Structure formats: structure tokens, C-alpha cells
Amino acid sequence: MELCRAAIVVKIHCRKLRLFVDNARPPLSYNVPDFFPITFLMSFVSSKIAELSPSITLAVTSQAAKMKKEGIDVCSFGAGEPDMDTPQHIKDACLKALAEGKTKYTASSGLLELREAISDKLKADNGLNYSPDLISVNCGAKHSCYNAILASCGLGDEVIIPAPYWTSYPDMVRIAGATPVFVQTTMESGYKMTPEQFEEAMSPATKMVILNSPSNPTGAVYSSAELEKIAEIATSEDILILSDEIYEKLVYDETEHVSIASLGKEVQDLTIVVNGFSKAYSMTGWRIGYTAAPRKIADAIDTIQSHTTSAPATFAQYGAIAAYRGDQQVIEDMRQEFDLRRGYMLGRFSKINNVSIVEPKGAFYFLVNIGRMGINSMNFAEKLLSRMHVAVVPGIAFGEDETVRFSYACSLDVIKKGLDRFEEFCRSH
């Protein structure tokens, strides 16, 4: 009787073992192999989710934090968040909302007042016209990207992703049931996808292309002219564009951020704009992002969110309103500090013989090419951390195994000490 129960479990939960049970049909006295319970337990995890990879960037940050807790002097370049505090007026607005009892549910798409502030921001900063009902406030820009992909893509669809890419894009696509198609960019192109590469990667199944400008991990920023060529191809083939603009305020030298959706109504009708408050206002832990999308996709995102997370914390949304309605000098102060660090690191990296870089024009990262050292990025990062106590993110997390990512969202003192150690490590290899 117990064996029959086991067989039923296998039939329901494990296709491969169902054939074994059905064909072999062991006698009742047969002892069930030890691997049956393991298979049974594993079957509770969806095969789609079992194929996903844990975030390497979070793993590096966690390991560095563990070593620091043990008293080890670690110079960590793994952070994907500003090291500055959230501006005080934003925190005050959140505290005021809490004191006034603004702790109840909002509409699933977020507070109307916040969506109005976002609508005003998009028009003033990006030349985009989105009514508040086309905007959805989500639990961080990561959640915004996920909602946008889930609302738009499914089984049989392909999503073009230029590499190096932000580490979560491919798995978000896979969760939606679609297939990521990678376009390998080069240092020579400034880590930007060319129109020719875009066209070559397309197929009849192409549903979406993901653009991240300014880019994590490369710091690349697409110019208006480059975006126009991509937009021309996308509109001619009716390909959706997910435009992740979370780093838009962190650009350097004479570089300007351009939203691809601003290049005309035809391209705006195909674009899902993703943005948020994490990077520009140092609000990573607040988890406030948003999408601005065409009507049908906006409605689909709202439906998804109504059945999953609902809106972000109400009091956090009041902080976001203060961010957009308040003094914007805080962004410029942060940008200037990042630019100072960027300039210092650029000078240091350029003097190390066996590495190469492309100067980042946005965000707060350097993607350092270590190909001449003859070691893959995971081994490189592990050795650098264990021997020199310097934490970086292996480039394999971004689809480029001959690189490691350095964040300059850390103090100049940490940067100087860490680069001294990095340079010593490189000389010994």
C-alpha cells in the first residue's frame, strides 16, 4: 500500500520517474530506492524557477559583509546603491505621513498624487506626455521591469538583450516563459548595441528589446542619434522597447540622457519607460519604482500588481512625492561626488597595464576587462577577495566573463585603498 502511494506521487510530480514506475511495475515487496523522497521534495519547486540563477551581485555583497563582521578590512566595490543617505526632506515627508496615519492601502497602481508628480516629471525632464492612469507605481524599478516583461511577453516570444546586461533581465524573461536573445556588444562600440546587431538578432518571434541607458554594469549612455536608429528599426517591426532609465540623473561630462520614448509618438506607443527613486535620491531600501506605458500594457501591469504585491508602502509613496516635488539640488550634489570618484578611478585604471576599460559616461560603475590575465571572472573575484580583501562582481553575472565590475558608490578613502590592493594583485598576475 505504501509503495502504491509513492508511485502515485511520482506519477503526479515527476515525468521522468513516471516512465520508470509504469514500465517496471515492481512487485509489492520491492524496496523504494532512496532517491524517491529526494525527487518528491524537489518536485515542489517549479521547473521554471529551478532553472534560475541566484543573484551573484547580492552574493558578493553578502560575502563582503560577512568578512567585515568577522573583523576583516574589506574594500567593497560590489554595491549597487549610493552610499549617501536619503535626503532629509524625503524622510521627513515619510515620517509626517506615518504621524498622520497614512498607513492604509492605496490604489494598486499607487497614490494619485504620486502618479501626478511622476507625470509632471516625465513631461518636464523627458518631454513625455503620460497621464497618471498610464503610470503604475511599483515596489522598486526591478519590480517595474518584471511587471513590464510579464505583461508583454510569454511562451514563444523572444526578447533581445544587449550584453553586458543587468543581471536580472534574462531570468525575468525566462520567468515570463519567453526566451532571452543576447547581443554581445564590444569595447570598440562603447558597449552599445549597433543597429546592425539589432537587426541581425531579430526573428519573427522577437517581441521586445531591452535598453538600459545609462547602463549597469558598463556606464554606457546611448546618444539621441543612436537611439533614433534603434527606434526606427523597432517601429518598422513593431517591437516593444523596455527602456530602463533608473540611472538617468547620473551622467557625466557633456553627456545627456535621452529617453527613447521622446523621439516621437510612434516609438512612444511601443515603449515601456521604467524609472524610480533608488539611485537619484538614494532610496534603494524604500522600494519605489514606476512604469509609464501604452494603455493596454499599463492596464495589464495594473492587473498583475493588483493580484500580487499591490502598491508599495503608502508612507514610502509620500516620501517619493517629496522627492519629485522638493529641492533637486540633492541630485546634483550626489552626481558631483560620483563624478569626482569616477575621475580618480579612471586615472588609476588607465595606468594598470594588464586591464582595460571603456570610460563610463553614466551610472556609478566601471566594467574592467581582465581578459589578458587568463582567468575567468569568478576565479578572479574569489582570489581578489580572499587574498587582497577587495570585493568586486564577476562579469559572468552580466554576460561578459572577461570582466569584473567595480562600483564607485563607496568613499574615496575606500576607493584609494582598494585600488592600491587591486593594482598589487594585478602586478602579481
Protein Blocks (a to p, Z undefined) as FASTA:
>chain_A
ZZmmmmmmmmmmomklmmmmmmnopafklccdfklmmmmmmmmpcfklmmpccdfklmmm
mmmmmmmmnopacddfkbccdfbdcdfklmmmmmmmmmnopabccdfkbpfklmmmmmmm
mmmmnopacdfklpccdebjklmmmmmmmmmgcehiacdddddddfklmmmmmmnopacd
dddddfkloopacfklmmmmpcfklmbdcddddddfklpacdfklmmmmmmmmmmnopac
dddfklmmmcghjbccddfklnojklmmmpccdddjklmnopmknopadddddfklmmmm
mmmmmmmnopadfklmmmmmmmmmmcfklmmmmmmmmmmmmmmmmmmmmmpmkbccdddf
ehjbdcddfklnopafklmmmmmmmmnopacddfklnopakbccddfbbcfklmmmmmmm
mmmmmmmZZ
